[in-house]
Amino acid sequence: MCVKCLFLARSEMAIEESACNDDSQAVTEATSERTVNSATVFRYPFNTMDLGWLVGYIDAFLVKSERWAAAMRLTTCFMTFTVLHEDPLMEDATFQLHKTMLDRSIKKSWPRRNRDLSNTFDAAYHVFETICIVSKYPNLDPAGKAGILRMSEKLIQGMEKPMDNVVIKIDLKKKSETLHATLARLQALGRAPESLSAFDALMASLKMVFFCYVASLGINNMMLDANLNKMDSYVCCEGCPCHAKLRTTYTLFIRDVEKTKVIDCLLIMAVKEDDAFLSKLAEGLFTQFDCRSPFLEKPVRRIQNGALFMVRIALFDAFRHVKALLVDLRASPASLAPQIDNVVLALYIARREMRGMKGLNEHLPLVNKALATADSIYSRLGTENASQELRTLKDYITKIFFLVSAPEFHLAVHSKDPLVGKGAKLCCGNPDCPGKVKEMLKCSGCRVTFYCSVTCQRDDWKTHRFLCKEMGCRKAAPAPIKMAECSTETLKPAAFHG
């Protein structure tokens, strides 16, 4: 086994920020940091994404014939993650990118290709819009709720009709059954308009309809480990502990977490669906925004599930290396060994991060099997004998990737189970709760935090109310963005000289 790999795998970054000895200087730096934070303002996951960088990448680095396909796959990716997590900011990013697609299509800079696939995409997008409309239901007044139900019924009935001149390769029987169940749940919600369980059931049915359509766009495995009948996760927000933690550290890097989030979505989709085109997109984005740099690793790790994002990057590289080895089995061992070295390193990184996490630490034997398989391949490199071991290794890597890519482990996503991803014992949501319990009750306001008693909930309200309010507003319509125009001034050349 490569000694260098072992050394790298066991090493950890130990960069600590030095404290300022001069008190007055410390005050000045703290004040300056607060000013910078206020000026830069976080975007995702605490504010709307700015996708100008992504649109610019598509325009500058993809050939004209690939742009529409790339944007379509990215939008499908965004829709899928929005539906999985009911993420309002990812929803907004989806609408942004879709609008850009239409504008660029009209201008012929992103020409439409593959009419049947584009039409299938349009149908999936129509279902996505319906889900977004219905998701606002709980925050509407009675008249608004009634209007949403009437409009939703018409939209769902429209989905039942065959679409003219559109070839949609989906399971028509499954689609028909799912739409029938959705209409039944819609009517059930109409009979009990204040029932949260009826609303949740309707949302689960709509999500099933969505996955019926996107299956024809290459989305099959993303829903395998998703519980559509129950939301087990929620994305970061201003009310969660992440906001206070991130506002005072690594601001200049973390304000661009939207780039990291987009790349993470692509990585997950590329490996889970074994999608070569998405892999190519992810590799291209890495050349422009490489999150693997050690200089950026520590800031990324401070984001919720940032450590597992780094694992997914390593496993993504390992996945690509193994596929490349399978294509070129008879190359010289000297040229193939570095690729196996990278695979071994990725597996050590995965084992290190999974070891202390609930929900993942019980799968360490699988990682050990993958390491043993990778180690056995060294002696067979350059021969056909390595083929079977490489396929076994590829299967192991895929299984490990699936484990660390479960919805509760996505970037900037929290599990509603406070223990997932941690080694802590079961405890109440109130940090001052003196006891430990076997069963907890969910807060009725946010349906995210659990408490062992009303007393603990009341004691924690001063801290919890921010998260509770934020989660309650998640299904509300986003406020319009205010814009102000100002005059543009041009500096004269002399202004640049001191």
C-alpha positions in Angstrom: 0.0 0.0 0.0 1.2 3.5 -0.7 2.9 5.0 2.3 2.2 8.5 1.0 -1.5 7.7 1.0 -1.4 6.5 4.6 0.4 9.6 5.7 -2.0 12.0 3.9 -5.0 10.1 5.1 -4.0 10.3 8.7 -2.9 13.9 8.6 -5.4 16.7 9.6 -5.2 20.4 9.1 -4.0 22.2 12.3 -4.2 25.8 11.3 -5.3 28.0 14.2 -6.0 31.7 14.1 -3.5 33.7 16.1 -4.9 35.9 18.8 -4.1 39.6 18.8 -2.0 40.8 21.8 -3.0 44.4 21.6 -6.5 44.9 23.0 -7.2 48.1 21.1 -6.1 46.4 17.8 -8.4 43.5 18.7 -11.4 45.8 19.1 -10.5 47.5 15.8 -10.3 44.2 14.0 -13.6 43.0 15.5 -15.3 46.2 14.4 -13.8 45.8 10.9 -15.0 42.2 10.7 -18.5 43.2 11.7 -18.4 45.9 9.0 -17.2 43.4 6.4 -19.9 40.9 7.4 -22.6 43.5 7.1 -21.3 44.7 3.7 -20.8 41.2 2.1 -24.1 39.7 3.4 -24.5 35.9 3.2 -26.2 34.4 0.3 -27.3 30.8 0.3 -28.3 29.2 2.7 -29.4 32.5 4.4 -30.3 34.5 1.3 -31.1 34.3 -2.3 -28.5 32.7 -4.7 -26.7 34.8 -7.3 -26.3 32.5 -10.3 -24.5 34.9 -12.5 -21.3 32.9 -12.0 -23.0 29.7 -13.2 -24.6 31.4 -16.2 -21.2 32.9 -17.1 -19.5 29.5 -16.8 -22.1 28.0 -19.3 -21.6 30.9 -21.7 -17.8 30.9 -21.5 -16.8 27.3 -21.2 -19.4 25.2 -22.9 -19.9 24.9 -26.7 -23.1 26.3 -28.0 -24.6 22.9 -28.7 -24.2 21.8 -25.1 -25.5 24.9 -23.3 -29.2 24.0 -23.3 -28.6 20.4 -22.3 -26.3 21.6 -19.4 -28.9 24.2 -18.2 -31.7 21.6 -18.4 -29.7 19.1 -16.4 -28.8 21.7 -13.8 -32.4 22.9 -13.5 -33.6 19.3 -13.1 -30.9 18.9 -10.4 -32.1 22.0 -8.6 -35.8 20.9 -8.9 -34.9 17.5 -7.3 -33.1 19.0 -4.3 -35.8 21.6 -3.8 -38.5 18.8 -3.7 -36.4 16.6 -1.4 -35.8 19.4 1.2 -38.6 21.9 0.5 -35.8 24.4 0.2 -37.2 27.9 -0.6 -33.9 29.4 -1.7 -33.1 26.5 -4.1 -36.7 26.9 -5.4 -35.8 30.5 -6.2 -32.6 29.5 -7.9 -34.6 27.0 -10.0 -36.9 29.8 -11.2 -33.9 32.0 -11.9 -32.1 29.4 -14.0 -35.3 28.4 -15.9 -36.0 32.1 -16.8 -32.4 32.4 -18.0 -32.9 29.3 -20.2 -35.9 30.7 -21.8 -34.3 34.1 -22.4 -31.1 32.5 -23.9 -33.2 30.1 -26.0 -35.1 33.0 -27.6 -31.8 34.8 -28.3 -30.5 31.5 -29.8 -27.4 31.5 -27.6 -28.7 28.4 -25.8 -30.4 26.6 -28.7 -32.8 23.8 -27.7 -31.7 20.3 -28.6 -33.5 16.9 -28.5 -37.1 18.0 -28.7 -38.5 15.0 -26.9 -36.3 15.4 -23.9 -37.0 19.1 -23.7 -40.7 18.5 -23.8 -40.3 15.9 -21.0 -38.4 18.5 -19.0 -41.2 21.0 -19.5 -43.7 18.5 -18.2 -41.6 17.9 -15.1 -41.2 21.6 -14.6 -44.9 22.1 -14.7 -45.3 19.5 -11.8 -42.5 21.3 -9.9 -44.4 24.6 -10.2 -47.5 23.0 -8.9 -45.6 21.7 -5.8 -44.2 25.1 -5.2 -47.7 26.7 -5.3 -49.2 24.1 -3.0 -46.3 24.4 -0.5 -47.5 28.0 0.4 -50.9 26.6 1.5 -50.3 26.6 5.4 -49.5 30.3 5.5 -52.6 31.5 3.6 -55.9 32.8 4.9 -59.1 30.6 4.5 -59.9 32.3 1.1 -56.4 31.8 -0.1 -56.4 28.1 0.9 -59.6 27.5 -0.9 -58.2 29.2 -4.0 -55.0 27.1 -3.9 -57.1 23.9 -3.7 -59.3 24.9 -6.7 -56.3 25.8 -8.8 -54.4 22.7 -7.8 -57.3 20.4 -8.7 -57.4 21.9 -12.2 -53.6 21.6 -12.6 -53.6 17.9 -11.5 -56.6 17.1 -13.7 -54.7 18.7 -16.6 -51.8 16.3 -15.9 -54.1 13.3 -16.4 -54.8 14.3 -20.0 -52.4 13.0 -22.7 -50.2 15.8 -24.0 -50.3 16.5 -27.8 -47.1 15.9 -29.8 -45.1 15.1 -26.6 -43.2 11.8 -26.2 -42.8 11.2 -22.4 -41.3 7.9 -21.6 -42.8 7.3 -18.2 -44.7 4.5 -16.5 -48.2 5.6 -17.5 -49.9 3.2 -15.1 -47.9 4.4 -12.2 -48.5 8.0 -13.2 -52.3 7.4 -13.4 -52.3 5.7 -10.0 -50.2 8.5 -8.4 -52.4 11.3 -9.9 -55.6 9.5 -8.7 -54.1 9.2 -5.1 -53.1 12.9 -5.3 -56.6 14.0 -6.2 -58.1 12.0 -3.4 -55.7 13.6 -0.9 -56.5 17.0 -2.3 -60.1 16.4 -1.6 -59.3 15.2 1.9 -57.5 18.4 2.6 -60.5 20.3 1.3 -62.7 18.6 3.9 -60.2 19.3 6.7 -58.4 22.5 5.5 -56.5 23.0 8.8 -55.1 19.4 9.0 -51.4 19.4 8.8 -51.3 15.6 8.3 -53.7 16.0 5.3 -51.4 18.7 3.9 -48.3 16.5 4.4 -50.0 13.6 2.6 -50.9 15.8 -0.3 -47.3 17.1 -0.6 -45.9 13.5 -0.5 -48.3 12.6 -3.4 -47.2 15.6 -5.5 -43.6 14.6 -4.9 -44.3 11.1 -6.2 -45.9 12.7 -9.3 -42.8 14.8 -9.8 -40.5 11.7 -9.6 -42.7 9.9 -12.1 -41.8 12.6 -14.7 -38.1 13.1 -13.9 -37.5 9.4 -14.1 -37.4 9.9 -17.8 -34.7 12.6 -17.3 -32.3 10.2 -15.7 -33.5 10.7 -12.0 -34.1 7.2 -10.6 -31.9 6.6 -7.6 -32.3 10.0 -5.8 -35.7 9.0 -4.4 -34.6 5.6 -3.1 -33.5 6.8 0.3 -35.9 9.7 0.5 -38.9 9.4 2.8 -41.5 11.4 0.8 -44.2 10.9 3.4 -42.2 12.6 6.1 -39.7 15.4 6.0 -36.7 14.3 8.0 -34.5 17.3 7.3 -34.5 21.1 6.9 -32.0 23.5 5.3 -30.0 26.1 7.2 -31.7 29.3 8.0 -31.1 32.5 10.0 -32.8 30.8 13.0 -30.5 27.8 13.2 -27.2 27.9 15.1 -25.2 28.0 11.8 -26.0 31.6 11.1 -24.5 33.0 14.3 -21.5 30.7 14.0 -20.8 31.6 10.4 -21.4 35.4 10.6 -18.2 35.9 12.5 -15.8 33.6 10.8 -14.5 32.9 7.3 -17.0 35.3 5.8 -15.2 35.9 2.5 -15.2 32.2 1.7 -18.5 31.1 3.2 -20.5 33.8 1.4 -19.8 31.8 -1.8 -21.2 28.6 -0.3 -23.8 28.7 -3.1 -21.0 27.5 -5.5 -20.2 24.7 -3.1 -23.9 23.8 -2.9 -24.3 23.6 -6.7 -21.2 21.5 -7.0 -22.4 19.2 -4.2 -25.8 18.7 -5.9 -24.0 17.8 -9.2 -21.7 15.4 -7.4 -24.5 13.5 -5.8 -26.6 13.3 -9.0 -23.5 12.3 -11.1 -22.6 9.4 -9.0 -26.0 8.2 -7.9 -27.3 8.2 -11.4 -23.9 7.3 -13.0 -24.4 10.3 -15.3 -21.4 11.0 -17.5 -22.7 14.4 -18.6 -23.2 15.6 -15.0 -19.7 14.3 -14.1 -18.3 16.3 -17.0 -20.1 19.4 -15.7 -18.8 18.9 -12.1 -15.2 18.4 -13.3 -15.5 21.6 -15.4 -16.8 23.6 -12.4 -13.9 22.2 -10.3 -11.4 23.7 -12.7 -12.9 27.2 -12.0 -14.1 26.8 -8.4 -11.9 24.1 -6.8 -13.2 23.4 -3.3 -10.5 20.7 -2.8 -7.9 23.3 -2.1 -6.5 22.9 1.5 -6.8 26.7 1.8 -10.6 26.4 1.4 -11.2 23.1 3.2 -11.4 24.6 6.7 -14.1 27.2 5.8 -16.1 24.5 4.0 -16.0 22.2 7.0 -17.7 24.9 9.1 -20.8 24.6 7.0 -23.4 22.0 8.1 -22.3 18.6 6.7 -19.2 20.3 5.1 -17.0 17.4 6.2 -19.2 15.0 4.3 -19.0 17.2 1.3 -15.3 16.8 1.4 -15.8 13.0 1.6 -18.1 13.2 -1.5 -15.5 15.1 -3.4 -12.9 12.4 -2.6 -15.2 9.6 -3.5 -16.3 11.3 -6.7 -12.6 11.4 -7.7 -12.2 7.7 -6.7 -15.3 6.8 -8.7 -13.9 8.4 -11.8 -10.4 6.8 -11.3 -11.9 3.3 -11.1 -14.0 3.9 -14.2 -10.9 5.1 -16.0 -9.0 2.0 -14.9 -11.7 -0.3 -16.2 -11.4 1.3 -19.6 -7.6 1.0 -19.8 -6.8 -2.3 -18.1 -3.6 -3.0 -20.1 -1.8 0.2 -19.5 1.5 0.1 -17.7 1.3 -0.5 -13.9 3.4 2.6 -13.3 0.8 4.8 -15.0 -2.1 3.1 -13.2 -0.7 3.0 -9.6 -1.3 6.7 -8.9 -5.0 6.3 -9.7 -5.3 3.5 -7.1 -3.3 5.7 -4.7 -6.0 8.3 -5.0 -8.7 5.7 -4.5 -7.1 4.5 -1.3 -6.7 8.1 0.0 -10.4 8.8 -0.7 -11.4 5.7 1.3 -9.2 6.7 4.2 -10.8 10.1 4.2 -14.2 8.6 4.2 -13.4 6.2 7.1 -11.9 9.1 9.2 -15.1 11.2 8.8 -17.6 8.4 9.2 -16.1 7.0 12.3 -17.7 9.4 14.8 -21.1 9.9 13.1 -24.3 8.3 14.1 -25.9 6.7 11.1 -22.5 6.2 9.3 -20.1 4.6 11.9 -21.9 1.2 11.7 -20.9 1.0 8.0 -17.1 1.1 8.6 -16.7 -2.6 7.7 -17.9 -1.7 4.2 -15.1 0.9 3.9 -12.6 -1.6 5.2 -13.6 -4.1 2.6 -13.2 -1.5 -0.1 -9.7 -0.7 1.2 -8.7 -4.4 1.2 -10.0 -4.7 -2.4 -8.1 -1.6 -3.5 -4.9 -3.0 -1.8 -5.2 -6.3 -3.7 -5.4 -4.6 -7.0 -1.8 -3.2 -6.9 -0.3 -6.6 -7.9 -2.7 -7.1 -10.8 -2.4 -3.7 -12.4 -1.9 -3.8 -16.2 -3.6 -7.2 -16.6 -7.1 -8.5 -17.3 -7.1 -10.1 -13.8 -7.7 -6.7 -12.2 -11.1 -6.4 -14.0 -13.2 -8.2 -11.4 -11.6 -6.6 -8.4 -12.1 -3.1 -10.0 -15.8 -3.8 -10.6 -16.1 -4.9 -7.0 -14.3 -1.8 -5.9 -16.5 0.4 -8.0 -19.6 -1.2 -6.3 -18.1 -0.6 -2.9 -17.4 3.1 -3.6 -20.9 3.6 -5.0 -22.4 2.1 -1.9 -20.3 4.2 0.4 -21.2 7.3 -1.7 -24.9 6.5 -1.3 -24.5 6.3 2.5 -22.8 9.7 2.8 -25.2 11.2 0.3 -28.5 10.5 2.2 -30.7 13.6 2.3 -29.9 14.3 6.0 -26.2 14.5 5.0 -26.5 17.0 2.1 -24.6 20.3 2.4 -26.3 23.0 4.6 -29.0 20.5 5.6 -29.9 19.6 9.2 -31.6 16.3 10.2 -34.7 16.7 12.4 -33.2 13.9 14.4 -30.7 15.8 16.6 -28.5 12.8 16.9 -27.9 12.1 13.2 -24.3 12.8 12.2 -23.3 13.2 15.9 -22.1 10.9 18.6 -24.1 12.6 21.3 -26.7 10.8 23.6 -30.4 11.4 23.1 -31.3 14.7 24.7 -34.0 17.3 24.7 -33.9 20.4 22.5 -33.4 22.5 25.6 -29.7 22.6 26.3 -30.4 23.2 30.0 -32.6 20.1 30.3 -31.2 18.1 33.2 -32.6 14.6 32.2 -32.4 12.2 29.3 -35.5 10.7 27.8 -36.5 7.9 25.5 -39.3 9.8 23.7 -39.7 13.4 22.8 -42.5 15.6 21.5 -42.1 17.8 18.4 -42.6 21.6 18.5 -46.0 22.3 16.8 -44.7 25.6 15.5 -41.7 24.5 13.5 -42.1 20.7 13.5 -38.3 20.5 13.7 -37.1 20.7 17.3 -38.1 18.1 20.0 -38.7 18.6 23.7 -39.2 16.2 26.6 -41.8 18.4 28.2 -43.8 21.7 28.0 -41.6 23.1 30.7 -38.4 22.5 28.7 -40.0 24.0 25.6 -41.1 27.1 27.6 -37.6 27.5 29.1 -35.9 27.3 25.7 -38.4 29.6 23.9 -36.2 32.7 24.1 -33.6 31.0 22.0 -35.8 28.7 19.9 -38.3 31.4 18.8 -36.0 32.6 16.0 -35.7 29.1 14.4 -39.5 28.5 15.0 -40.4 31.7 13.2 -38.1 31.1 10.3 -39.3 27.5 9.7 -42.9 28.7 9.9 -42.2 31.2 7.2 -40.5 28.7 4.9 -43.7 28.0 3.1 -44.7 31.6 2.8 -44.3 33.4 -0.5 -40.8 35.2 -0.7 -40.8 38.9 -0.3 -40.1 40.9 -3.5 -36.5 42.0 -3.9 -36.1 45.8 -3.7 -33.7 47.4 -6.2 -32.4 50.9 -6.3 -30.8 52.7 -9.3 -27.8 54.9 -8.8 -25.6 56.9 -11.2 -22.4 55.3 -12.5 -19.2 57.2 -12.1 -16.0 56.6 -14.1 -12.6 57.1 -12.5 -10.1 59.0 -14.5 -6.7 57.4 -15.1 -5.1 59.9 -12.8 -7.2 58.6 -9.9 -5.1 55.3 -9.8 -1.8 57.1 -9.2 -0.8 58.3 -5.8 
